[in-house]
Amino acid sequence: MIDPVLLREDPELIKRSQAARGGSPEAVDAALAADAARRTAISAFEDLRAEQNAFGKTVAKAPKDEKAALVAQAKDLADRAKAAQAAANEAEAAFRAAIDAIQNVVIDGVPAGGEDDFVELRRVGDIPAFDFEPLDHLALGEKLGAIDMERGAKVSGARFYFLKGIGARLELALMNYALNTALEHGFTPMITPTLVRPDIMAGTGFLGAHADEIYRLEEDDLYLVGTSEVALAGYHKDEIVDLSGGAIRYAGWSTCYRREAGSHGKDTRGIIRVHQFNKLEMFVYTTPEDAEAEHERLLAIEEQMLSSLGLAYRVIDVAAGDLGSSAARKYDTEAWVPTQGAYRELTSTSNCTTYQARRLDIRHRPDGGKTRHVATLNGTLATTRWIVALLETHQRADGSVVVPEPLRPYLGGLEILEPIA
């Protein structure tokens, strides 16, 4: 949720943000009208309640022979106050619906436009060159006995898979390496729930335009998460957190689920776009003043991981229309996938400013004074998809794959993944 004070004081800023996203500037006018109606309704209710309280004292002091008539007036006043309260509640709900329709205000400098309007910030690492015809990650995975798509489809349907043998070990090595990286940077490890309540899913901003991406268990009224960001954002819901010692940093390890609605025909081969995967997600609570610096910090940690594993990648500043409702700015890091001849997203990190915290009512108390909403940020540190770039980048002509040095301790010192007989 955006700041209601900002809505009243600078609606044109929010309209420009909406326009940059390809959203509706008219939603700002609707929210302004709803805010005015809400404040009028609340004021009317408070006036009646004050009148009711004052009249109650008059009734209490009145002579006995006058009380019967006064009690009747008090009942009428109580009925009017009750109706005014109901009107105020309705106006509050209408305002919340109107302001929730407005996406987070983008940070200055975020490129306008849609998915293809990103700005490339830098390229890092050398694109691998081969003196043989490289295999794609699935062909390599099958040679290594690491990936089984056929049986995944037999058991669960399309876009499911088994990681087995060295494939399972490789994912665990990658995730544990990412976890140790997070620990070195002061993150607290978390194993998070993968089912969350509707208010938590809505509070993080995932039930908007992309709600069709989410699996829902209707009988239980619970949602399967597509990222541990959701559970980690809800962890401190309705709390006042202590930021006096600096930012609160969590690293959430979870299985994630995405319906991949609308992606029919896209990335159907292999494990690039699947319904279930594992992910280690960084999540940070900090002050709004420190949020942009923290965002750069998360990006640096992601780049550290990619570089250490010998992956060529680029960093892009995602355009406003491709941010999602909660992010005010998002950086994607995309690794080179040799057989596709393209960069593909492996990580992203988003600065959500106070948008999620306002929806979930997460605050801090700076210098012991009045509470303020915190800023939240998230960033991916490793996912199953990384296996795609790792296998393809480090393959050799015989179908074996060189293990990047940082992963070797997590694989018992294994240096080469060999094709199975």
C-alpha positions as CSV (number, residue, x, y, z in Angstrom):
1,M,0.0,0.0,0.0
2,I,1.3,3.5,-0.8
3,D,1.5,6.2,1.8
4,P,-1.9,7.9,2.2
5,V,-0.1,11.1,3.1
6,L,1.9,11.0,-0.1
7,L,-1.4,10.4,-2.0
8,R,-2.8,13.6,-0.6
9,E,0.3,15.7,-0.8
10,D,1.7,14.7,-4.2
11,P,-0.8,12.8,-6.3
12,E,0.9,13.9,-9.5
13,L,4.0,11.9,-8.5
14,I,1.9,8.8,-8.1
15,K,0.2,9.4,-11.4
16,R,3.6,9.6,-13.1
17,S,4.6,6.3,-11.5
18,Q,1.4,4.7,-12.7
19,A,1.9,6.0,-16.2
20,A,5.5,4.7,-16.2
21,R,4.2,1.2,-15.3
22,G,1.5,1.3,-17.9
23,G,-1.1,1.4,-15.2
24,S,-4.0,3.7,-14.6
25,P,-3.4,7.3,-13.4
26,E,-7.2,7.5,-13.0
27,A,-6.8,5.1,-10.0
28,V,-5.1,7.9,-8.2
29,D,-8.1,10.2,-8.6
30,A,-10.4,7.4,-7.4
31,A,-8.2,6.8,-4.3
32,L,-8.2,10.6,-3.6
33,A,-12.0,10.6,-3.7
34,A,-12.3,7.5,-1.6
35,D,-9.9,9.1,1.0
36,A,-12.0,12.3,1.2
37,A,-15.1,10.2,1.6
38,R,-13.5,8.1,4.3
39,R,-12.3,11.1,6.3
40,T,-15.7,12.7,6.1
41,A,-17.4,9.6,7.3
42,I,-14.9,9.1,10.1
43,S,-15.3,12.7,11.2
44,A,-19.1,12.4,11.2
45,F,-18.9,9.3,13.3
46,E,-16.5,10.8,15.8
47,D,-18.7,13.9,16.1
48,L,-21.7,11.7,16.9
49,R,-19.8,9.6,19.3
50,A,-18.6,12.7,21.2
51,E,-22.2,14.0,21.3
52,Q,-23.4,10.6,22.5
53,N,-20.8,10.6,25.3
54,A,-21.6,14.2,26.4
55,F,-25.4,13.4,26.3
56,G,-24.8,10.3,28.4
57,K,-23.5,12.5,31.2
58,T,-26.5,14.8,30.9
59,V,-28.8,11.8,31.3
60,A,-26.9,10.6,34.3
61,K,-27.3,14.0,36.1
62,A,-30.9,14.6,35.0
63,P,-33.8,14.6,37.6
64,K,-35.7,11.3,37.7
65,D,-38.8,12.7,36.2
66,E,-36.9,13.9,33.1
67,K,-34.8,10.7,32.5
68,A,-37.4,8.8,30.5
69,A,-37.6,11.4,27.7
70,L,-33.8,11.8,27.8
71,V,-33.2,8.0,27.5
72,A,-35.3,8.0,24.4
73,Q,-33.2,10.7,22.9
74,A,-30.1,8.8,23.9
75,K,-31.3,5.7,22.1
76,D,-31.9,7.7,19.0
77,L,-28.4,9.2,19.2
78,A,-26.9,5.7,19.8
79,D,-28.7,4.5,16.7
80,R,-27.4,7.3,14.6
81,A,-23.9,6.8,15.9
82,K,-24.1,3.1,15.1
83,A,-25.2,3.9,11.5
84,A,-22.4,6.4,11.2
85,Q,-19.9,3.9,12.4
86,A,-21.1,1.4,9.8
87,A,-20.8,4.1,7.1
88,A,-17.3,4.9,8.3
89,N,-16.3,1.2,8.1
90,E,-17.7,1.0,4.6
91,A,-15.8,4.1,3.6
92,E,-12.6,2.7,5.1
93,A,-13.1,-0.6,3.1
94,A,-13.7,1.4,-0.1
95,F,-10.6,3.5,0.5
96,R,-8.5,0.4,1.1
97,A,-9.7,-1.2,-2.1
98,A,-9.0,2.0,-4.0
99,I,-5.5,2.5,-2.7
100,D,-4.7,-1.2,-3.1
101,A,-5.3,-0.8,-6.8
102,I,-2.3,1.6,-6.9
103,Q,1.1,-0.1,-7.4
104,N,4.2,1.0,-5.5
105,V,5.7,4.3,-6.5
106,V,8.7,3.7,-8.7
107,I,12.1,5.1,-7.7
108,D,13.5,8.0,-9.8
109,G,15.6,6.6,-12.6
110,V,13.6,3.4,-13.1
111,P,13.1,3.0,-16.9
112,A,9.5,3.4,-18.1
113,G,7.8,0.8,-20.2
114,G,7.3,-3.0,-20.3
115,E,9.2,-6.2,-20.3
116,D,11.5,-5.3,-23.2
117,D,12.3,-1.7,-22.0
118,F,14.9,-2.6,-19.3
119,V,18.2,-0.9,-19.2
120,E,21.3,-3.0,-19.2
121,L,23.7,-1.8,-16.5
122,R,26.7,-4.1,-17.1
123,R,28.0,-7.4,-18.4
124,V,30.4,-9.5,-16.3
125,G,32.5,-12.5,-17.3
126,D,33.5,-14.1,-20.6
127,I,30.8,-15.8,-22.7
128,P,32.0,-19.4,-23.0
129,A,33.3,-20.6,-26.3
130,F,33.4,-24.3,-27.3
131,D,35.4,-26.2,-30.0
132,F,32.5,-28.7,-30.1
133,E,28.8,-28.6,-30.4
134,P,27.6,-27.9,-26.8
135,L,24.7,-29.9,-25.4
136,D,21.8,-28.2,-23.6
137,H,21.3,-28.8,-19.9
138,L,18.7,-31.5,-20.3
139,A,20.9,-33.6,-22.6
140,L,23.8,-33.1,-20.2
141,G,21.5,-33.9,-17.3
142,E,20.4,-37.2,-18.9
143,K,23.9,-38.2,-19.7
144,L,24.9,-37.6,-16.1
145,G,21.9,-39.4,-14.7
146,A,21.0,-36.1,-13.0
147,I,17.6,-35.0,-14.5
148,D,14.6,-37.2,-15.3
149,M,11.8,-35.2,-17.0
150,E,9.9,-38.2,-18.4
151,R,9.2,-39.8,-15.0
152,G,8.5,-36.3,-13.5
153,A,5.7,-35.9,-16.1
154,K,4.5,-39.5,-15.5
155,V,4.2,-38.9,-11.7
156,S,3.0,-35.2,-11.6
157,G,2.4,-33.9,-15.2
158,A,4.1,-31.5,-17.5
159,R,6.8,-29.2,-16.1
160,F,7.6,-31.5,-13.2
161,Y,10.9,-33.5,-12.9
162,F,13.1,-35.6,-10.8
163,L,16.6,-34.5,-9.8
164,K,18.5,-37.7,-9.0
165,G,22.0,-38.9,-8.2
166,I,24.5,-36.2,-8.9
167,G,21.6,-33.8,-9.9
168,A,20.1,-34.0,-6.4
169,R,23.6,-33.6,-4.9
170,L,24.4,-30.6,-7.1
171,E,21.3,-28.8,-6.1
172,L,22.0,-29.4,-2.4
173,A,25.6,-28.3,-2.9
174,L,24.4,-25.1,-4.6
175,M,21.8,-24.3,-1.9
176,N,24.3,-25.0,0.9
177,Y,26.9,-22.8,-0.7
178,A,24.3,-20.0,-1.1
179,L,23.3,-20.5,2.6
180,N,26.9,-20.2,3.8
181,T,27.3,-17.1,1.6
182,A,24.2,-15.6,3.3
183,L,25.6,-16.5,6.7
184,E,28.9,-14.8,5.9
185,H,26.9,-11.6,5.2
186,G,24.9,-11.7,8.5
187,F,21.7,-13.4,7.4
188,T,19.7,-15.6,9.8
189,P,18.8,-18.9,8.1
190,M,15.1,-19.8,8.0
191,I,13.1,-22.9,6.8
192,T,9.8,-21.3,6.0
193,P,6.2,-22.6,5.6
194,T,5.2,-23.1,2.0
195,L,1.5,-22.7,2.7
196,V,0.3,-19.2,3.8
197,R,-3.0,-17.5,4.6
198,P,-4.7,-15.2,2.1
199,D,-3.9,-12.1,4.2
200,I,-0.2,-12.9,4.0
201,M,-0.3,-13.5,0.3
202,A,-2.3,-10.3,-0.3
203,G,-0.1,-8.3,2.1
204,T,3.0,-9.0,0.0
205,G,1.2,-7.9,-3.2
206,F,1.0,-11.3,-5.0
207,L,-2.8,-11.4,-5.4
208,G,-3.0,-8.7,-8.0
209,A,-2.3,-9.0,-11.7
210,H,-0.4,-12.3,-11.3
211,A,-2.8,-14.1,-9.0
212,D,-3.3,-16.7,-11.7
213,E,0.3,-17.8,-11.1
214,I,-0.4,-19.0,-7.6
215,Y,-1.7,-22.4,-6.5
216,R,-4.6,-22.2,-4.1
217,L,-6.0,-24.9,-1.8
218,E,-9.6,-23.9,-1.8
219,E,-10.8,-26.3,0.9
220,D,-8.2,-25.0,3.4
221,D,-8.1,-21.4,2.1
222,L,-4.4,-21.4,1.9
223,Y,-1.9,-20.6,-0.9
224,L,1.3,-22.3,-2.0
225,V,4.1,-19.8,-2.1
226,G,6.2,-19.0,-5.2
227,T,9.0,-17.7,-3.0
228,S,9.8,-17.7,0.7
229,E,9.6,-13.9,0.4
230,V,5.9,-14.3,1.2
231,A,6.4,-16.1,4.5
232,L,9.3,-14.0,5.5
233,A,7.3,-10.8,4.9
234,G,4.5,-12.2,7.0
235,Y,6.8,-13.2,9.8
236,H,6.7,-9.8,11.5
237,K,3.1,-8.9,10.5
238,D,1.4,-6.5,13.0
239,E,4.7,-6.1,14.9
240,I,7.0,-3.3,15.9
241,V,10.5,-4.5,15.1
242,D,13.8,-3.3,16.6
243,L,16.1,-1.8,14.0
244,S,18.3,0.0,16.5
245,G,21.1,-2.5,15.8
246,G,20.7,-2.3,12.1
247,A,18.7,-4.2,9.4
248,I,17.1,-7.5,10.1
249,R,18.2,-10.0,7.5
250,Y,16.8,-13.5,6.9
251,A,17.7,-16.2,4.3
252,G,14.7,-18.4,3.6
253,W,15.1,-21.9,2.2
254,S,11.9,-23.3,0.7
255,T,10.3,-25.3,-2.0
256,C,8.4,-22.9,-4.3
257,Y,5.4,-23.5,-6.6
258,R,4.2,-21.6,-9.7
259,R,1.4,-22.4,-12.0
260,E,3.2,-20.8,-15.0
261,A,-0.1,-19.6,-16.3
262,G,0.2,-18.1,-19.8
263,S,3.6,-19.7,-20.5
264,H,2.3,-22.5,-22.7
265,G,4.9,-23.3,-25.4
266,K,7.6,-21.3,-23.5
267,D,10.7,-23.2,-22.2
268,T,9.0,-26.5,-22.3
269,R,12.3,-28.4,-22.5
270,G,14.2,-29.0,-19.3
271,I,14.0,-27.3,-15.9
272,I,14.0,-23.6,-16.9
273,R,10.3,-23.0,-16.4
274,V,8.8,-25.5,-14.0
275,H,6.0,-25.8,-11.5
276,Q,8.2,-26.7,-8.5
277,F,11.7,-25.7,-7.5
278,N,13.9,-24.9,-4.5
279,K,15.1,-21.4,-3.7
280,L,17.2,-19.6,-1.2
281,E,15.8,-16.1,-0.8
282,M,17.3,-13.1,1.1
283,F,14.8,-10.9,2.9
284,V,15.5,-7.7,4.7
285,Y,13.7,-5.3,7.0
286,T,15.4,-1.9,7.2
287,T,14.6,1.8,7.5
288,P,13.3,3.6,4.5
289,E,16.4,5.8,4.5
290,D,18.7,2.8,4.2
291,A,16.7,0.8,1.7
292,E,18.4,1.9,-1.5
293,A,21.9,1.2,0.0
294,E,20.6,-2.2,1.1
295,H,19.3,-2.9,-2.3
296,E,22.8,-2.4,-3.8
297,R,24.2,-4.7,-1.1
298,L,21.8,-7.5,-2.0
299,L,22.7,-7.1,-5.7
300,A,26.4,-7.3,-4.8
301,I,25.9,-10.6,-2.9
302,E,24.1,-12.1,-5.9
303,E,26.9,-11.0,-8.2
304,Q,29.4,-12.5,-5.9
305,M,27.7,-15.9,-6.1
306,L,27.5,-15.8,-9.9
307,S,31.1,-14.7,-10.4
308,S,32.4,-17.3,-8.0
309,L,30.7,-20.0,-10.0
310,G,32.3,-18.9,-13.3
311,L,29.0,-17.8,-14.9
312,A,28.9,-15.0,-17.4
313,Y,26.0,-12.6,-16.6
314,R,24.5,-9.2,-17.1
315,V,22.6,-6.9,-14.7
316,I,19.5,-5.1,-15.9
317,D,17.4,-2.4,-14.4
318,V,13.9,-3.7,-14.9
319,A,11.4,-1.4,-16.5
320,A,8.5,-0.1,-14.4
321,G,5.8,-2.1,-16.2
322,D,7.6,-5.3,-15.4
323,L,8.2,-4.7,-11.7
324,G,5.2,-6.3,-10.1
325,S,3.0,-4.3,-7.8
326,S,5.2,-4.3,-4.8
327,A,8.6,-3.4,-6.1
328,A,9.8,0.2,-6.5
329,R,12.9,-0.9,-8.3
330,K,14.2,-4.4,-9.3
331,Y,17.5,-5.6,-10.7
332,D,17.7,-8.9,-12.5
333,T,20.9,-10.8,-13.0
334,E,20.8,-13.0,-16.1
335,A,23.4,-15.7,-16.8
336,W,24.5,-16.7,-20.3
337,V,22.9,-20.0,-21.4
338,P,25.1,-21.2,-24.3
339,T,22.7,-23.4,-26.2
340,Q,20.1,-20.6,-26.2
341,G,22.6,-17.9,-27.1
342,A,21.0,-15.6,-24.6
343,Y,21.0,-14.3,-21.1
344,R,18.4,-15.9,-18.8
345,E,17.3,-14.6,-15.4
346,L,18.8,-16.5,-12.5
347,T,18.3,-13.9,-9.7
348,S,16.4,-10.7,-9.0
349,T,16.4,-8.3,-6.1
350,S,13.6,-5.8,-5.3
351,N,13.3,-2.8,-3.2
352,C,9.7,-2.7,-2.0
353,T,10.1,0.4,0.1
354,T,7.3,0.6,2.7
355,Y,4.6,-0.9,0.3
356,Q,4.5,-4.4,1.9
357,A,5.1,-3.1,5.4
358,R,2.0,-0.8,5.2
359,R,-0.2,-3.7,4.0
360,L,1.2,-6.0,6.8
361,D,1.5,-3.2,9.4
362,I,5.2,-3.8,10.2
363,R,6.8,-0.8,12.0
364,H,9.8,0.3,13.9
365,R,10.3,3.0,16.5
366,P,13.2,5.3,15.5
367,D,15.0,6.8,18.5
368,G,12.1,5.7,20.8
369,G,9.7,8.1,19.1
370,K,6.7,7.7,17.0
371,T,6.5,4.4,15.0
372,R,7.1,4.4,11.3
373,H,6.7,1.6,8.7
374,V,9.8,-0.3,7.7
375,A,11.1,-0.9,4.2
376,T,11.3,-4.5,2.9
377,L,13.7,-5.9,0.3
378,N,14.2,-9.3,-1.2
379,G,16.8,-11.0,-3.4
380,T,17.3,-14.5,-4.8
381,L,20.6,-16.2,-3.9
382,A,20.1,-19.6,-5.5
383,T,17.4,-21.6,-7.3
384,T,17.1,-24.9,-9.1
385,R,17.4,-23.0,-12.4
386,W,21.0,-22.2,-11.7
387,I,21.8,-25.9,-12.7
388,V,20.9,-24.9,-16.3
389,A,23.7,-22.4,-16.6
390,L,26.2,-24.4,-14.5
391,L,25.9,-27.5,-16.6
392,E,25.9,-25.7,-20.0
393,T,28.8,-23.3,-19.1
394,H,31.1,-25.9,-17.6
395,Q,30.5,-28.8,-20.0
396,R,33.3,-30.7,-21.9
397,A,33.2,-32.5,-25.2
398,D,32.7,-35.9,-23.7
399,G,29.5,-34.8,-21.8
400,S,31.3,-34.4,-18.5
401,V,31.0,-31.2,-16.5
402,V,33.6,-29.4,-14.5
403,V,32.4,-28.6,-10.9
404,P,33.1,-24.9,-10.0
405,E,35.6,-24.8,-7.2
406,P,33.4,-23.3,-4.5
407,L,30.9,-26.2,-4.9
408,R,33.5,-29.0,-4.5
409,P,33.6,-29.0,-0.7
410,Y,29.8,-29.6,-0.8
411,L,30.3,-32.6,-3.2
412,G,32.9,-34.4,-1.2
413,G,35.7,-32.9,-3.2
414,L,34.3,-34.0,-6.6
415,E,35.9,-32.1,-9.4
416,I,34.2,-33.6,-12.5
417,L,30.7,-34.8,-13.1
418,E,31.1,-37.9,-15.3
419,P,28.4,-39.3,-17.6
420,I,27.0,-42.6,-16.3
421,A,27.8,-45.8,-18.1
